[in-house]
Amino acid sequence: MTRLGFLLDSETCIGCHACTVACKSEHDVPLGVNRTWVKYIETGEFPETTRHFSVMRCNQCEDAPCMNICPTSALFRAANGVVDFDDNNCIGCKGCMNACPYDAIYINPETNTANKCNFCNHRIEVGLEPSCVVVCPTHSIKVIDFDDADNDARRIVEREDLPVRSPEQGTVPKVFYRGANEASLDPLLTAIPDDGLIWADVTLQHPTPPNREPDLVARTTYTTAHATTWQTKVSGYLVTKAVAAGVMLMAALMVMLGEADQTTAVGFVPALIAVFFVVVTGVLLVADLKKPSRFLLVLTRANWSSWLVRGAYILGLYALLLGGWLLAALLESPQMLRILALPIAVVAASTAGYTAFLFAQCEGRDLWQSQLLLPTLLVQAVAAGGSVWFIADLFVDMPESQLVRGITIAALVVNGLLVVLEISGDHSRHVALAVHSMTKGDQKTLFLTGIVGGLVLPVILLAAGAMIDSQASPLSCCAAILILGGMWAYEDSYVQAGQSVPLS
């Protein structure tokens, strides 16, 4: 397999944008998105200032996270080693956009599929160079053939030990920069000034986290905007999935504690609630796709390395077990419920927790790589399950309300401790910026709503309810509503903050 890369010579680049224009012309790239673009930064202070140019694009990674997360292998490695894409397979899940640490992937507004620089592979296959290489007036863009010992660009890379972007991500990028200013390759070392002189259509202001000295060494004067990829539907899906899983964790516990004879309260009602929220979860997931009509490709063209695929099958298995649980309730079969209790508890926990592994595949979003995400999702599911248990008790006499209340309080306390651990400690620059956005930046209101409204107040209400009545009380129902609303607020702050840190 041929291995190809780019040598981008910032020493000779004049910032003419010929590469960007040639790329747009070659691939009919719509306005507002780019496969390749030139970033300008300025260093120094007036009148001693210097402008630096760097070409941004797909890095043709050897270990490409976009390929791993793509559920349908729409992003794939071609026979010549290029990371290419197939519009016909893309479902528009946008997972690849968060997996890419380089902001290299965009959703084509005309096709609603993920596109990026593919090395002009249609030209490479017939022996031609990429259009950007051909058009560059200073020959600042060179093709590296790592399997050709006589390739001039390869010799330069081997001789000069040139830098790449975000090497800490471990993707082994194949785009090397010669003579580039460090700040042009590291977006956390630059700031987009708020002085009206920025040329590009960007609004992001890089925040400096508290308790850190500012390390901004340059100003960005030209770059491109990148929209937030996952938004409120993903936040909502995290909550609906937690409810669907949590209520059955409670039901399975009740059966294991000997309440299987109450086939309505521990069989029919919880399973019906879970089925409803599984359906809502599925609707949210499909609605968030840019090509929702293709959602079945997740099953028919499955890439098993993707947790989007694995999650879909976990949800499918969970739905089948819920069907069996409902059947046991309709048949009024306590024995069948006892048989299903352990399997459904395991799959319910898997349903709640698999998103931690999905988010971990989003290599570009370091906040989501936390090892605390899995236990957080699990305790959130327990709290969500307790919440709907209290609400259901308004209509059906649900068993062990006092036990459920104690479990829910414990889950909320543990959740709070996990959040404290998440936002404290020694973070990387990327995570520190995301935490700052969540706790003191744009997401502050949502975050505080989630903590105060979704954790602190419910614990107080549940504790007060326990002192008033051993059964579920109106205070418990109020707490349940606050828990679910606060959970969505926290999840939305977490999802948005994770995507707030610039990657290019």
C-alpha positions in Angstrom: 0.0 0.0 0.0 1.4 3.4 -1.0 1.7 5.9 1.8 1.1 9.5 0.9 1.3 12.8 2.7 1.9 16.5 2.3 4.8 18.7 3.0 3.4 22.3 3.5 6.2 24.9 3.3 5.1 27.9 5.3 8.5 29.5 4.6 7.5 30.1 1.0 3.7 30.3 1.3 2.4 33.8 0.3 -1.2 33.3 1.5 -2.7 33.7 -1.9 -5.5 31.1 -1.4 -4.9 29.5 -4.8 -5.0 26.1 -3.1 -8.3 26.9 -1.6 -9.8 28.1 -4.9 -8.4 25.2 -6.9 -9.8 22.7 -4.3 -13.2 24.3 -4.5 -13.2 24.3 -8.3 -11.9 20.7 -8.5 -14.5 19.3 -6.1 -17.4 21.8 -6.4 -17.0 22.6 -2.7 -20.0 24.8 -1.7 -19.6 28.3 -0.1 -19.2 28.3 3.6 -17.2 25.1 3.9 -13.6 24.1 2.9 -11.5 21.1 2.3 -8.4 23.2 2.5 -7.9 26.7 3.7 -5.1 29.1 4.6 -4.8 30.3 8.2 -3.2 33.7 9.0 -1.7 34.6 12.3 0.3 37.6 13.4 3.1 37.7 16.0 4.9 40.6 17.6 3.8 44.1 18.5 3.3 47.1 16.2 5.4 48.1 14.3 7.4 44.9 14.6 4.9 42.4 13.5 5.1 39.3 11.3 2.4 37.4 9.5 2.5 33.7 9.1 0.6 31.4 6.8 -0.3 27.8 7.3 -2.5 25.5 5.1 -5.1 23.5 7.1 -6.6 20.3 5.8 -7.1 16.5 6.5 -3.9 15.0 7.8 -4.3 11.6 6.2 -3.7 9.9 9.6 -2.2 6.5 9.8 -4.4 5.8 12.7 -7.5 7.7 11.5 -10.1 8.2 14.3 -12.7 9.3 11.7 -12.5 5.8 10.1 -12.9 4.1 13.5 -16.1 6.0 14.5 -17.8 6.0 11.1 -20.7 3.5 11.5 -20.9 2.6 7.8 -17.3 2.8 6.6 -18.2 5.9 4.5 -14.7 7.0 5.5 -12.2 4.4 4.4 -8.6 3.8 3.4 -8.2 3.5 -0.3 -5.9 1.0 -1.9 -3.2 3.7 -2.3 -3.4 4.6 1.5 -5.5 7.8 1.1 -8.3 8.3 3.7 -11.2 8.7 1.3 -14.9 8.9 1.6 -18.0 7.5 -0.1 -21.0 9.9 -0.2 -23.3 6.9 -0.9 -22.6 5.3 2.5 -22.6 8.4 4.7 -25.6 8.8 7.0 -24.5 12.2 8.3 -24.1 11.2 11.9 -21.3 13.8 12.3 -19.3 11.5 14.6 -16.3 11.8 12.3 -16.3 15.6 12.8 -15.8 15.2 16.5 -13.4 12.3 16.1 -11.1 14.4 13.9 -8.6 16.5 15.9 -7.9 18.8 13.0 -11.3 20.3 12.1 -10.8 18.8 8.7 -14.3 17.3 8.1 -17.4 19.2 7.3 -21.0 18.4 6.3 -21.6 19.3 2.7 -24.7 21.6 2.7 -25.8 20.3 -0.7 -25.5 16.6 -0.1 -25.8 16.5 3.7 -22.8 14.0 3.8 -19.4 14.3 5.4 -16.6 15.5 3.0 -13.0 16.4 3.5 -9.7 16.6 1.6 -9.2 13.2 -0.1 -5.8 14.0 -1.7 -7.6 14.5 -5.0 -7.6 10.7 -5.1 -9.3 10.6 -8.5 -6.2 12.5 -9.9 -3.7 10.4 -7.9 -5.2 7.2 -9.4 -4.4 8.3 -12.9 -0.9 9.6 -12.1 -1.7 13.3 -11.6 -0.9 15.5 -8.6 -3.6 17.1 -6.4 -5.0 20.3 -7.8 -3.6 22.4 -4.9 -0.1 21.1 -5.7 -0.4 22.0 -9.3 -1.8 25.5 -8.8 0.5 26.7 -5.9 2.7 29.5 -7.4 5.6 29.0 -5.0 5.5 25.2 -4.9 4.8 25.4 -1.2 2.6 22.2 -1.3 4.5 19.0 -2.1 3.4 15.4 -2.2 5.3 13.0 0.1 5.5 9.4 -1.1 6.8 7.6 2.0 7.5 4.4 -0.1 9.7 6.2 -2.6 13.2 6.7 -1.4 13.9 9.2 -4.2 10.9 11.4 -3.3 12.3 14.9 -2.6 9.6 15.8 0.0 10.3 12.6 1.9 14.0 13.4 2.1 13.2 16.9 3.5 10.9 15.4 6.2 13.5 12.8 7.2 16.3 15.3 7.2 14.7 18.2 9.1 12.4 16.4 11.6 9.4 18.6 10.8 6.5 19.2 13.1 2.9 18.0 12.7 -0.4 19.2 14.2 -1.5 17.8 17.5 1.0 14.9 17.7 -0.2 14.2 21.3 -3.4 12.7 19.8 -1.5 9.7 18.5 -3.1 9.7 15.1 0.2 9.7 13.3 -0.6 12.5 10.8 1.0 12.6 7.4 1.0 16.3 6.9 4.2 18.0 7.8 4.9 21.7 8.2 8.2 23.4 7.2 9.0 26.8 8.7 5.6 27.1 10.4 5.2 29.2 13.5 4.3 27.0 16.5 1.2 29.2 17.2 -0.2 28.6 13.7 -0.3 24.9 14.3 -1.6 25.1 17.9 -4.9 26.9 18.1 -4.6 27.2 21.8 -1.7 29.5 21.4 -3.6 32.1 19.4 -6.5 34.4 20.1 -9.1 35.7 17.7 -9.0 39.4 18.6 -12.2 41.4 19.5 -11.0 44.5 17.7 -13.0 44.4 14.5 -9.9 43.5 12.4 -10.6 39.8 12.0 -11.3 38.9 8.4 -12.9 35.6 8.7 -16.5 34.8 9.7 -15.6 33.5 13.2 -16.9 34.4 16.6 -15.1 32.1 19.0 -12.9 33.9 21.6 -10.5 31.5 23.2 -10.9 31.8 26.9 -8.0 31.6 29.4 -8.9 29.3 32.2 -8.5 30.6 35.8 -5.4 30.0 37.7 -3.3 29.8 34.6 -1.0 32.4 33.1 -2.2 33.4 29.6 0.0 31.6 27.0 -1.5 33.3 24.0 1.5 34.3 21.8 -0.2 35.4 18.6 -3.5 36.7 17.1 -5.4 34.9 14.4 -6.3 37.3 11.6 -7.8 34.9 9.1 -9.3 31.4 9.5 -12.6 29.7 8.9 -15.6 29.0 11.1 -16.6 25.5 12.3 -20.1 25.0 13.6 -20.8 23.0 16.7 -21.4 19.4 15.5 -23.6 17.7 18.2 -26.3 19.9 19.9 -29.5 19.5 21.9 -30.7 16.3 20.3 -27.6 14.5 21.6 -28.1 16.0 25.0 -31.7 14.9 25.0 -30.7 11.4 23.9 -28.4 11.1 26.9 -31.4 11.8 29.2 -34.0 9.7 27.5 -31.5 6.8 27.3 -30.8 7.2 31.0 -34.5 7.0 31.8 -35.1 4.0 29.6 -32.2 2.1 31.3 -32.7 3.4 34.8 -36.3 2.4 35.3 -35.5 -1.2 34.3 -32.6 -1.3 36.7 -35.1 -0.4 39.4 -37.6 -3.0 38.2 -34.9 -5.7 38.0 -33.8 -4.9 41.5 -37.4 -5.2 42.8 -37.7 -8.6 41.2 -34.4 -9.7 42.8 -35.8 -8.5 46.1 -38.8 -10.7 45.8 -41.4 -8.4 44.4 -41.9 -10.4 41.2 -45.5 -11.2 42.1 -46.4 -7.5 41.5 -46.4 -8.0 37.8 -48.1 -4.7 37.1 -45.9 -2.5 39.2 -42.6 -4.2 38.5 -43.4 -5.7 35.2 -45.8 -3.8 33.0 -45.4 -0.2 34.1 -41.6 0.0 34.1 -41.2 -1.9 30.8 -43.9 0.4 29.2 -42.0 3.5 30.3 -38.7 2.0 29.1 -40.1 1.1 25.7 -41.5 4.6 25.3 -38.1 6.2 26.1 -36.2 3.8 23.9 -38.4 4.8 21.0 -37.8 8.5 21.9 -34.1 7.8 22.0 -34.2 6.2 18.6 -36.2 9.1 17.2 -33.7 11.6 18.5 -30.8 9.7 17.1 -32.3 9.4 13.7 -33.5 13.0 13.7 -29.9 14.1 14.4 -28.7 12.4 11.2 -28.1 14.6 8.2 -29.3 11.7 6.1 -32.0 10.1 8.3 -33.4 8.0 5.4 -30.2 6.0 5.4 -30.3 5.0 9.1 -30.6 1.3 8.3 -27.1 1.4 6.8 -25.9 1.3 10.4 -27.2 -2.3 10.4 -26.6 -3.4 6.8 -23.1 -1.8 6.3 -21.9 -1.9 9.9 -18.4 -1.0 10.8 -17.9 -2.9 14.1 -15.1 -0.7 15.3 -17.7 2.1 15.7 -19.6 2.5 19.0 -22.4 4.0 17.0 -22.9 0.5 15.6 -22.4 -1.3 18.8 -24.7 1.1 20.6 -27.4 0.5 18.0 -27.2 -3.3 18.6 -27.2 -2.8 22.3 -30.4 -0.7 22.0 -31.9 -3.4 19.7 -31.1 -6.2 22.2 -32.5 -4.0 25.0 -35.7 -3.6 23.0 -36.0 -7.3 22.6 -35.6 -8.0 26.3 -38.2 -5.3 27.1 -40.6 -7.2 24.8 -39.9 -10.3 26.8 -40.4 -8.4 30.1 -43.7 -7.0 28.8 -44.8 -10.5 27.7 -44.0 -11.9 31.2 -46.1 -9.1 32.8 -49.0 -9.7 30.4 -48.9 -13.4 31.2 -48.5 -12.6 34.9 -45.5 -14.8 35.1 -43.3 -14.0 38.2 -41.0 -16.9 37.2 -40.3 -15.4 33.8 -39.6 -12.0 35.3 -37.1 -13.6 37.7 -35.3 -15.3 34.7 -35.1 -12.0 32.8 -34.1 -9.8 35.8 -30.3 -10.3 35.6 -30.0 -10.1 31.8 -32.1 -7.0 31.5 -30.2 -5.3 34.3 -26.9 -6.0 32.5 -28.2 -4.8 29.1 -29.9 -1.8 30.8 -26.5 -0.8 32.3 -24.9 -1.3 28.9 -27.5 0.9 27.3 -26.8 3.6 29.8 -23.0 3.4 29.6 -22.1 2.7 26.0 -22.1 6.4 25.1 -18.9 6.7 27.2 -17.1 4.5 24.7 -18.7 6.4 21.8 -17.5 9.7 23.2 -14.1 8.3 23.8 -13.8 7.7 20.1 -14.2 11.4 19.6 -10.4 12.0 19.6 -10.8 15.7 18.9 -12.8 16.3 22.2 -10.5 15.7 25.1 -13.1 16.5 27.8 -15.0 13.5 26.6 -12.0 11.2 27.1 -12.5 11.2 30.8 -12.6 7.9 32.6 -15.2 9.4 34.9 -17.8 9.5 32.1 -18.8 5.8 32.3 -19.6 5.9 36.1 -21.3 9.2 35.6 -23.6 7.8 33.0 -24.4 4.8 35.2 -25.3 6.8 38.3 -27.3 9.2 36.2 -29.3 6.3 34.9 -30.0 5.1 38.5 -31.2 8.7 39.4 -33.3 8.9 36.3 -34.8 5.5 37.0 -35.7 6.6 40.6 -37.2 9.7 39.2 -39.7 8.0 36.9 -40.4 5.5 39.7 -41.7 8.3 41.9 -43.8 9.8 39.0 -45.3 6.4 38.2 -46.2 6.0 41.9 -48.8 8.8 41.4 -50.7 6.4 39.2 -49.7 2.9 40.3 -48.8 1.7 43.8 -45.1 1.1 43.1 -43.2 -1.1 45.6 -40.3 -0.1 47.9 -40.6 3.6 47.5 -38.5 4.2 50.6 -35.7 2.0 49.2 -35.9 3.7 45.8 -35.7 7.1 47.5 -32.5 6.1 49.3 -30.9 4.7 46.2 -31.8 7.9 44.3 -30.3 10.1 46.9 -27.2 8.0 46.9 -27.0 8.2 43.1 -27.3 12.0 43.2 -24.6 12.3 45.8 -22.2 10.1 43.9 -23.1 12.0 40.7 -22.2 15.3 42.4 -18.9 13.9 43.6 -18.1 12.7 40.1 -18.8 16.2 38.7 -16.5 17.7 41.3 -13.8 15.3 40.3 -14.4 16.1 36.6 -14.1 19.8 36.9 -11.2 19.9 39.5 -7.7 18.6 39.3 -4.8 19.1 36.9 -6.2 19.3 33.4 -4.6 19.5 30.0 -4.9 22.8 28.2 -7.7 21.5 26.0 -9.7 20.1 28.9 -9.1 23.2 31.1 -10.6 25.3 28.3 -13.6 23.0 28.0 -14.2 23.0 31.8 -13.9 26.8 31.9 -16.5 27.0 29.2 -18.8 24.7 31.1 -18.4 26.2 34.6 -17.6 29.9 34.0 -18.1 30.5 30.3 -20.9 30.2 27.8 -22.4 27.1 29.4 -22.3 28.4 33.0 -26.1 28.9 33.3 -26.8 25.4 32.1 -24.1 23.9 34.3 -25.4 25.6 37.4 -29.0 24.7 36.6 -27.9 21.1 36.3 -26.0 21.1 39.6 -28.3 23.2 41.8 -31.6 22.3 40.2 -30.7 18.7 39.2 -28.6 17.6 42.2 -28.7 19.8 45.3 -32.4 20.7 45.4 -33.6 17.1 44.7 -31.5 15.7 47.5 -33.0 18.2 49.9 -36.6 17.5 48.7 -36.1 13.7 48.8 -34.6 13.9 52.3 -37.5 16.1 53.4 -40.0 13.7 51.8 -38.5 10.7 53.7 -39.0 12.5 57.0 -42.6 13.2 56.2 -43.8 10.0 54.6 -42.3 6.5 54.2 -44.0 6.3 50.8 -43.5 8.5 47.7 -44.7 12.0 48.3 -45.4 15.1 46.3 -42.0 16.2 47.3 -40.5 13.1 45.7 -42.4 13.9 42.5 -41.1 17.5 42.5 -37.6 16.2 43.0 -38.1 13.7 40.1 -39.0 16.5 37.7 -36.0 18.6 38.9 -33.6 15.7 38.5 -34.7 15.1 34.9 -34.6 18.7 33.9 -31.3 19.3 35.7 -29.8 16.2 34.0 -30.6 17.6 30.6 -29.1 21.0 31.5 -25.9 19.4 32.8 -25.6 17.1 29.8 -26.2 20.0 27.4 -23.5 22.0 29.1 -21.1 19.0 28.9 -21.8 18.3 25.3 -21.5 21.9 24.2 -18.4 22.7 26.3 -16.7 19.6 24.9 -17.0 21.1 21.5 -16.1 24.7 22.4 -12.3 24.2 22.2 -10.9 25.2 18.8 -9.1 22.6 16.8 -7.6 24.6 14.0 
